[in-house]
Amino acid sequence: MKLLIFIYLITTSFGYAIEKPNIKNLVLIKKLKTYDGVIFKDKNQKDVDLFNFKGKLVLLNFWATWCAPCREEMPSLDNLQSDNRLNNLKVFPINISRESLIKSETFFKELDIQNLDIYFDSTITLAKKFGLRGVPTTILFNKEGQEFARILGSIDFNNEEFVNWLKIYN
């Protein structure tokens, strides 16, 4: 009996460790959420609909050029998009300010962002839909298009514990 309890404790502890990396501002969503009409603009002002990315692990990263933590995390987000271990990942960095494309492109150039494109929510429709309280905020969607986690504030997207956890959803 003691052996069974020990095995149970070990497996449940291990299972929890896999479920959530030790990142203080990562919030897991207990009841998965689905949203209708998650549409934003690409740099050519064409609509991008999240619905078209079902089957992919999707990160929506909300940012602004004036945001110092956004500037700090963007290079690691760029690296995450090109990480071969996450070949089913699509990252959408969505600028929520009413800034010009040129200002956003300058921001990306200054940070040597190579693997990400610029997207916009200048009407802050999505910011309202998702109830964002600040930037950066990253919302994670599973292959079924359901929100399963949020990152409130900045993180190092190169964190191995985070990447290994994300691979579960890839």
GUBA-16292 format. One record per residue: x, y negated, z negated of N, C-alpha, C, O in turn; residue in three letters. Coordinates in steps of 0.02 Angstrom, whole numbers, plus 32768, in hexadecimal, padded with zeros to 4 digits. Last residue first. Layout:
<rs>
XYZXYZXYZXYZALA...
</rs>
This chain:
<rs>
808B7BD785B380A17BD085F980847C098622808F7C0C865EASN80787BED8530803F7BD38556804D7BCC85A080217BBE85C8TYR80F47C13850380BC7C3F84F680807C2D8523805A7C588538ILE81447BA5851A81497BDD854981107C0F854080FD7C32856FLYS81337B5784A9810F7B4584E6810F7B7D851980E07B85853FLEU818F7B93845381487B968444811E7B88848280EC7BAA848FTRP82067B6F849481F57BB6848B81AB7BC0847B818C7BEF8492ASN81FD7AE3848781FE7B0284CA81EA7B4C84C581C37B6484EDVAL82047AD583FA81CA7ABE842081C57AE1846481907AF88477PHE82837B0983E382497B2683C182097B1483E681DD7B3D83EFGLU82D37AB0842D82CE7AF7844082917B19842182717B428440GLU82AE7A12846482B07A3B842882A37A84843B826E7A948455ASN829779BE84CC82CC79EF84D582D37A1E849982FA7A4E849CASN8240796084A28223799784C9825879CB84DA82467A0084F5PHE823A79178410826E792C843F8253796984638250799F8447ASP81AD78A7840381D478E183EF820D78EA8421820F78CA8455ILE8140782383C98174783E83F58193787D83D781957886839ASER808D783083AE80CE781183A78101783483D380EF785E83FDGLY804378C283A28035787D83908076785A838180947865834CLEU80197939840D8054791F83EC804778D583E1804178AF8411ILE7F9F79BB84077FB2797584137FF3796783EF8002798483BBARG7F517A4D84517F7E7A2B84227F8879E284387F7B79CF8471ALA7EF47A7B84A97F057AA784717F347A8784407F3F7AA28409PHE7E767A5A851C7EA77A3C84EF7EB47A6B84B57E857A818493GLU7E657AC185AA7E4E7AAF85677E877A90853F7EBF7AA8853FGLN7E817AFB86247E707AB486237E557A9C85E07E337A6985DCGLY7EB27B7786237E6A7B72862E7E537B29862C7E177B1C8633GLU7F367B6786007F277B7886467EDD7B7486567ECA7B6E8690LYS7F2E7ADA858B7F407B1E859F7F2B7B2A85E87F117AFD8609ASN7F747A3B856E7F3C7A6285887F547AA7859E7F887AAD85BFPHE7FA379BF84FC7FB579FD851D7F777A25852F7F4A7A2E8506LEU7FCC791784F87F96794784F07FA77984851A7FB8797E8555ILE802B78A284A2802C78D684D57FF5790784C67FEF791F848DTHR804977F8848D8020783184798021786284B38019784F84EDTHR80B67774845B80A377AA8488807477DC8466807877E78429PRO80217719843A804D773B846980927741844980A577178420VAL7F81772E83E67FC1770E83F37FE8773584277FD3776B843CGLY7F0E777083DE7F19773D83AB7F5A771783B67F6876E68394ARG7E9477AE844F7EDA77A1843F7EDF7768840D7EBB77378411LEU7E1E77F184777E2377D284357E6B77C584207E7D77CF83E6GLY7E09782284F37E2E784D84C67E36782E84807E53784E8454PHE7DC177B6852B7DA477F9852C7DC5782784F87DA4784D84D5LYS7E1E774D851F7DE0774B84F97DC2779184F37DAB77A584BDLYS7E7F777B85767E93776A85327E55776885047E58777E84CBALA7E35778285EB7E4A77C085C97E5F77B385827E5177DB8555LEU7E2376F986057DEA772686017DFD776585DA7DD8777B85AETHR7E7B768F861B7E7D76B485DB7E3F76DF85CF7E2A76E98596ILE7E96766286947E54764F86797E4A766D86337E1676638614THR7F0E769E86B07F0E765686A17ECB763D86877EC776098667SER7F53771886B07F10771486947F0776CB86807EF976BB8645ASP7FC4776187267FA7772887037F61773686E97F39775A8708PHE806677AD8741801C77AD87458002777587198025775C86EDTYR80FA77DA879180D777A88769808C77AD8777807677B287B0ILE8150787787818131784287A8810B7814877980FF7825873FASP81EC78C2875381A878AE874481917878877481B87850878DLEU827178D9876482437912876E81FA7901876281CF792D8767ASN82C4786D874582CA788D8787829278BD8797828478CA87D2GLN82EE77DD86F482BA781186F782B8782C873F82AB7807876EILE834A777D86C1835F77B186F0832F77EC86F18343782686EEASP83207710867F8328774D8657833F77898681834777C08667LEU831576B486E4834276A586AC835176E38683838876EA8668GLU82AF76F3872F82F276ED874B832676E08713835B76FE8713LYS823F76E386DC8257772786EE829F7725870782C7775086F6PHE8239765586DD823E767B869E825A76C186AB828976D68689PHE822276408764825F76268745826C764B870482A5765D86F5THR81A27678877081DB76968795821E767F8779824D76A68776GLU815B761E8721815F7664870D819A7687873081BE76AE8712SER816975AA876E818175AA8729818A75F2870F81BA760186ECLYS812B75D487E5817275C087E5818F75C2879F81C775D98795ILE80A775E587BF80CE762087D38119761087D08141763987BBLEU807F757D87328087758A877A80AF75CA878480D275E28758SER801075A186AA8050758C86C6805475A0870F803275CD8727GLU7FB275B186437F9F759286837FDD757686A47FE0753C86B7ARG7FD8765085FA7FD8760785FD7FC175EF86417FBE76158671SER7FE576D685FA7FA376BC85E77FA1767085E87F6D765285D9ILE802B774C86628035770986477FF076EB86387FC576E78665ASN804777F0864C801277C28660801C777F863C8016777B85FFILE809A7876868980A5783A865E807678038676807D77E986AEPRO807279148692805878D686AE8067789D867C80427896864BPHE80BC79AE86B680BB7974868880A3793786AF80BB792886E5VAL809C7A5486C180957A1586E5808D79DD86B3805F79DC868ALYS80E27AF786C080D47AB8869D80CD7A7E86CE80F47A7886FDLEU81107B6E86E980C97B6186F580B27B1F86D480767B1286CFASN81927B7D86C081867B758708813D7B688719812D7B5A8753ASN81EA7B70864F81A57B58864F81907B4A8697817D7B1286A8LEU826B7B8E866482467BBC863981FC7BAB863781D37BD48621ARG82A07B2386A9828D7B5F86CF82667B9286A682437BBC86C2ASN82767A808690828E7ABB866D82737AFA869082377B058693ASP82467A0A86C282737A3186EE828E7A7086CC82B87A9286E9SER81F979D6865B81D879E5869B82047A1186C881EA7A3986EFGLN825D79BF85FB822C79F485F0820A7A08863282007A43863FLEU829E794E862D82C1798F862B829079C98623829A79FE8642ASN823778F28616825078FD865A82747940865E826A7966868DASP823678F5858D81FA790B85B1820C791A85FA81F3794A8617LEU82B178BB857482A7790285618268791E85828265795A8591SER8299783885A682CC786385C482C478AD85B282D078D885DCPRO822C780B854C8221781885948258784285B48248786E85DCMET824877E784C88236782D84D78233783D8521823678788533GLU826C775D84CD8298778E84AC828877D684C282B677FD84CEGLU81FF772185068240771C8528826F7752850D829677708532ARG81A4773884A18198775584E481DA7757850A81EA7788852BCYS81D776EC843881D87734843281CB7758847481E4778F8480PRO81C176678476820476818468820676CD845E823276ED847AALA8159762F84F08159765C84B6819F767B84AC81B576A384D5CYS814B75EB8564815E75C4852A816675EE84EB817875D484B6TRP811A764A85BE8160763385C68178760C858981B4760C857ATHR80C076D3857580C2768E858F810B7678859181347690856BALA8060776E857B80997744856B809076FE8586806076EF85A9TRP802B78128568801577CD856E804C77A08553806577A9851BPHE803578A585BB805C787B858E80497832859A8055781785D0ASN7FEE793B85C97FE078F585D9800478CB85A57FF478CE8569LEU802279D38602802E79A285CE801C795D85EA80387948861CLEU7FE47A7486297FE77A2C86397FF47A0385FB7FD67A0F85C6VAL7FF97B09867880037AEA8637800E7AA08645803C7A8E866ALEU7F817B3986F37FC27B1D86E07FC07B0786977F8B7AF6867CLYS7F027B5D87057F337B9087157F7A7B7987057FA97BA18708GLY7ECB7AC187437EBC7AFE871C7EEB7B3487347EFB7B39876FLYS7ED97A4E878A7F177A6C876F7F087AA6873F7F347ABA8719PHE7E657A1087AB7E8B7A3087E17ECB7A5387CA7EEE7A7287F2ASN7E3F79D087377E1C7A0D874A7E437A34877F7E417A728780PHE7E80795687387E9D798C87107E7E79CF87227E9F7A03871DLEU7E9578FD87C97E62791B879E7E817957877A7E997986879AASP7EC7786588017EE278A687EE7EB078C187BB7EA378A28788VAL7EAB77F088847E93781488487EB7785688407EC3787B8870ASP7F28777B88B67EFC77B388C67EE977D788867F1277DC8858LYS7F86771888A87F42770988957F10773E88AB7ED4773088B3GLN8006774488B57FE6772A88F27F9C771A88E77F77770F8917ASN8025777B883C8045773A884C8029771C888D803476E1889ALYS7F8377B988057FCA77C188147FE6777D882A7FC2774C882AASP7F0B77A987807F26779487C17F7077A687C87F9677A38798LYS7E977822873B7EC477E987357EE277DD877A7ED4780287A9PHE7E19787B86E97E33786287297E5D7824871B7E4977F886F5ILE7DBC78E686A87DFF78CE86967E2278BB86D77E4378E486F7VAL7D33791786A97D4778D886C77D8A78BC86AF7D8F788086A3GLY7D1D7967860C7D08795C86517D25791A86697D2E78EC8642ASP7D7E79D085A27D66798D85B47D51798C85FE7D7079AD8627TYR7D827A3F851C7D807A3785647D6179F285727D3179DE8552THR7DE17A7B84937DB47A4884AF7DBB7A4784FC7DF17A4C8517LYS7DE57AF984157DFC7ADF84557DC97AB084747D8C7ABC846FLEU7DF57ADF83737DBF7AEF83A27DD27ACF83E47DCF7A9283ECLYS7E747AB783467E567AF783307E1F7B0E835F7E1B7B498371LYS7F007A79838C7EB87A71838E7E987AB4837D7EA07AE483A3ILE7F927A4783357F6E7A7B835A7F237A6F83557F0A7A5C8320LEU7FFF79C583427FBF79D883247F9E7A0C83517F9079FF838CVAL809B798C831B807779B98348803879D18324803C79EF82EELEU80E9794582C480B2792282E58090794A831C806E792E8347ASN814979A1829181187981826580DD7960828880A6795F826DLYS816D7A3B82C3817079F782DC813679D282BB80FC79E082C6ILE818F7ACD82C481957A9F828C81A17A5882A681D87A3D82A0ASN81137B19832E81577B07831C81577AD382E481257AB282D8PRO809A7B90831D80A67B48831680EE7B3B830381057B5082CDLYS809A7C1A833E80617BEF835080727BA5834E805A7B7E8378GLU810A7C52830681067C4F834F80D07C1D836380D97BF88394ILE80E97C48828081257C26829881247C2082E4813A7BED82FFALA807A7C9A827B80717C53827180AD7C2C828B80A67BF782A8TYR80B87D16829080867CFE82BF807B7CB382B880737C9182EAGLY81067D22821E81267D1D825F80F67D01829281097CD782BCPHE80A17D2E81BF80D07CF681BB80F27CEB81FD80FA7CB28213SER80667DA381EA803E7D6681EB806C7D2981E5805E7CF58204THR80D07DFF81DA80B47DF2821C808A7DB3821E808C7D8F8251THR80E97DF7814E811E7DE9817E81007DD781C381147DA681E2ILE806F7E1E8118808B7DDD810980C07DC9813B80C37D8F8151LEU80627EA1814C80307E6E815B804D7E28815180457DFC817BTYR80D07EDE810F80CD7EDA8158809B7EA4816D80A97E7D819BILE80A87ED4808880E57EB5809F80E57EAB80EB80F67E768104PHE80357F22808A802F7EDB8079806D7EB6809180687E7F80ACILE806D7F9F80AB803C7F8080D780357F3580CA80307F0D80F8LEU80BE7FB3803A80DD7FAE807B80AE7F8C80AD80C37F6280D4LEU80607FC17FD6808D7F877FD480AF7F7C801780BA7F43802CLYS8029803C8000800080008000802B7FC18000801E7F918024MET
</rs>
